[in-house]
Amino acid sequence: MQKKYLNMLKDYAIISVGLLVYVFGWVAFIIPNGIVGGGISGIGALIYYATGFEISYSYLLANAVLLLLGVKIIGRHFGAKTIYGILISTALFHYLPQVVPATLIAQVQSEDNLLLWALVGGILEGTGIGIAFTRGGSTGGTDIVALIINKFKHVNPGRVLLYCDVVIIGSSIFLPDRTILSLLYGGIMVTVSTYVIDALLVGSKQSLQVLIFSERYEAIADKVCSVLGRGVTMLYAKGWYTKHERNVLLLVVRRYEVNTVYRIINEIDRNAFVSTASVTGVFGEGFEPIKDGTIRLISRKKAPPATEANAAADMPDAKSGIAPLSA
């Protein structure tokens, strides 16, 4: 139970760091240069540039309205982390401008380097949101709009978010002293942000296939199952040169888990031969399911050593000589 709470606190701490990076990108680089991005932050920026109304207030009000609509239309499917993300982002939008040095803002405010600041702002925004997403966090906003529209019409949420960003950035043309170039900078910022988010999320979900050749395969398999909760498959193999039969372990893990696998192997058999390869399209329990033509990440349930947690790896096949290894 204590470990569960520690993991939860770790999640919220990492989400908070991500939101700090996200808001800092807006406060230090995007807003001082009058750039309009996407999402609720972009709407808040539009209102701020037009009226001077503080972004933190418009950000909170817009998200509150969307949350109420979301609860009424699609039910209470908004986790505590989404609400936490909205509240922390609102607080950071309010207090961070008071902390960021005025000298930094003065250096950043330069029309000659708008492209550079748009890139930097997009990188920081994408990094912050990506960090929050890896821990199940969210900033709410147009994500909720995508869920509401998807309730009535089967539309790719990513496409909905793209349309929202195009409308928000395009609306900035009605602000005084705005040109097509201003829209271009906003588009560049959103594009960079999206690319960074995708890179972070794909990196955290990328999977590796590991083949382990060891005389102590049973001890390694038991330790992998108990520590990672991943299933392990034992393959019956035969060395063509030596003509010796031996057992080979096959497992599929996330990239961030592979160092743990290496540590386990090193502790048990330093002479083991290990082959690691990147794989794509890993589906099943602990990885991604296919639903309605889209791939979604599901939480991995940690299984005890005796269970077959990895459905893809623990499927017996008598014809191919593949059998699951029981603990």
N, C-alpha and C positions, 0 to 999 in steps of 0.2 A: 504493500500500500504506500509506504514511504517513497519507494522508487517511482511509483506512478505519479505522485505529487511533484517529485523532483523533475521528472520528464516534462510535466505540464508547465512548471515554472521555467524550465529551459526553453520550451516552445514560445512562451509569452515573452521571455527576454530576447530571444532571437527575432521574433516578430517586431518588438519595440525597436531594436537596432535597425531593422529593415525600414521601418516607417520613418525613423530619424534620417536615414540616408535619403529616402524618397522626398520628404518635406524639405530637407536642406537643399536638394537640387532645385526645388521650386523657389525657395526663399532667397538663395544666394545667386542663382544664375538665370532662372527663367523669368521671374517677376520683375527684377530690376531692369531687364532689357525689353519688357513689354511683349514677350512672346506668349502666344496662346497655344496651349497643348490640348490634349483630349481629356475625356472623363469629367467628373464633377469638379476636379481642380481647374480644368479649363473653363468651365462655366463660372466658377468663382473668380477666376482671373478676368474674364470678360466683364463681369459685374464690377469688379474692382477698378479696372481701367476706365469704365464708363462713368461710375458714380463715386468711387472712392470707398465703397462699402467693404469692410474688412472681409478677407477671404475666409477666415476661420468661421465666421457666422454664416455666410452663404453656403459653405461646405457642410456645416452641421445641419442647417435647415433643409438643404436639398436631400441629403442622405436620410434625414428623419422622415421626410415625405415619401421617399422611395421605399424605405423600410415599412412604413405603414401600408402603402399600396401593395408591397410584396406580401406582407402578412395577410392582408385581406383577400388577395387574388390567388396566391399559390400556397398559402398556409405558413406555419411557423417553421420554415426550413432554413432559418438563418442562425448559424451557430454563434456561440459567445465570442469566438475569435473575430468574427465579422464586426460585431458591435464594438468590441474592444479596439479593433483597428480604426473604426470611424472616430471613436472618442479620443484615442491617442493622437491621431492625425489632426483632429480639430485643435487639441491643446498645443501641438507642435506648431501648427500654422499661426496660432495666436502668440506664443511665447518665443519661438525661435528668432523672429525678426529683431527682438530686443537683445538677443545674445550675439548674433552674427555681427562681427566688427564692421563699423561704417567704412573703414578704409578698404575692406574687401569689396563691399558693395560699390564704392567709388571706382575701384579698379576694373570691376566687371562691367560697369555701365559704359559701353563703347559700341557705337554703331559700326565701327570698322571691323569688329570681331564678333558680330552677331552669329555668324555660322559656327564659330568655335564654341560660343556659349550655348548655342542650341544643341550642339553635339554633347558637350559636358553635361548639360541639364538632362538630356535624354538618357545618357549613360547612368547618371545618378538615380534618376527616376526608375529606370528599368532594373537597376541593381537592387534598389530598396524594395520594390514591389516583388521582384523575384525571390529575394530572401524571405519576405513575409509569406509568399505562396508556398515555399518549400516546407513551411511549418503549419500549413493550413490556414494562414491568415489571409485577410482581404481588406481592401479599402472601401468596399461597398460600391456606391456610385452606379456607373453604367452597367456593371455586372448584374445588378438587380434588374435593370431595364431589360437586359438580354433574357433573364429568367422569366420575366413577366411576358414578353413577346413569345418566347418559346412555349409558354403555357397554352397559347391559342393557335400558334402556327409553328410547324416544324421548320425552324430556320437555324442555321449554324450560329451559335452564340458569338463566335469570332467575327462573323460577318456583321452581326448586329452592332458589336462594339466598334467595328471599323466604320460603319455608317454613322454612328453617333459621333465619333471623332471627326469625321469629315464635315458634319453639320456644325459642330462646335467651332472647329478651326475656320471653316468658311464664314461663319457669322462674324468673325473678327474684322472682316472687310468693311463692315458698317461703322466701325469705330473711327474716330477722327485720325487723319494722317496715316491711314493704313494703305498699303500697296499689295500687289500680288506677291512681291518679295517677302512681305510679312507672313503671308499664308504659307509660302514655301518653307520658311524657317520653322514654323509650327509643324508642318508635315514631316520635315527632317527629324525634328525632335521626337515625334511620336513613332516614326519608323525605327529610329535608333533604340528607343525605349522598348518597343515590341521585340526587336531582335535580341536585346540583352535578356529580357524576361524569358524568351524561348530558349536561349543558350543555357541559362541557369536551370530551368525546369528540365530540359532534355538531359543536361548533365547529371542531375540528381536522379533521373529515372533510367539512365542508360544501364544496360545489363551486360554481364560477362559470363561466358561459359568456361568452366574450369575442369580440366581432366587431370586426375591425380594418379600417378603410378607409384605405389608404395606397398611394401610387405606388411605394413601396419595400417592397412586400409580400414579395418574395423574401428580401431581407436580414433582415427581421423574422422570417420563418418559419424561416430557417436558424438564427438566433440563439436562438430559442425552443427549437428541437429540440436544439441543442447544449448549451444551459445547463440547461434543465429536463428534457430527455429526453421531452417531450410531443409527440405527433403533432399536426400542423396540417392542416386541410382548406381548400382553396381553392374558393371559390364564385364562379361566373360571374354577375355582377350587371349591371344596367342602370339608370342613374338616369332616372327618368321625366321629370323636369323638363328635364334637359340632353340626354337621349337618348344619353348617353355610356356605353359599356360599360367596366366595370372589374372588377378582381378583389378579392374580400373574403376575409379570413382568419377562420376559425372555429376556436376551441380551447376545451377544457374543462379547467380546472385547479382545484386545491384553493385554498381561500380564502387560506391562508398563502403561496401561490405567486403570487398576482395582483400583488403589489407588484413582484416581479421582472419580470413581464411589462410592467408600466407603465414600469419603468426601461429595459428593452430598447427599447420603442417610443420613449421620450423621447430615447434616445441616437441612434436611427437617423432618426426623422422626427417632429419636434416639431409638425408640422402634421397629423398623422394624426388621423382621427376614430375614437373608440373607444366601443363600447357594452358595458356589463357587466351581467349579470343573474344572480341566484341561480337555481340549478336543483336539483331533487330527483330521486332515482331514477337516479343515474348508475352504470351497471354495465359491467364489462368490465375489461380489463387496466389496472392502475394505480388502479382504483377498487374497488367492491364487487361480488362475485359473488353470485348467488342460489343457495343450496344448502339443500335440505330446508325450504324456506319461510322461512329466516332469512337475514339479510344479514350477511356477515362481511367484515372488512377484510383485504385481502391486501397484502403488501408490493409496492411498485412497483419493477419492474426497470428500471433506467435504460438506455434504448436509445440507440444511436448515432444521429446525425442522419439517416442514410440509411434507417433502419428505420421502420416504421409502428407506433410504440409505443402509440398511442391507437387501439384497435380501433374505438371508437365514432365517432371523428372521421375515420378514414382509410378508411371503407367507401365505395368508388366507387358512384355511381348515375347511369347514363347518362341515364335518363329525366328526372331532376330537374336535370341539369346540374351535378352535384357530382362533383368528382374530387380524389383526393389529390395534394398538392403534393410532388413529389420534390425531394430536396435536390440 
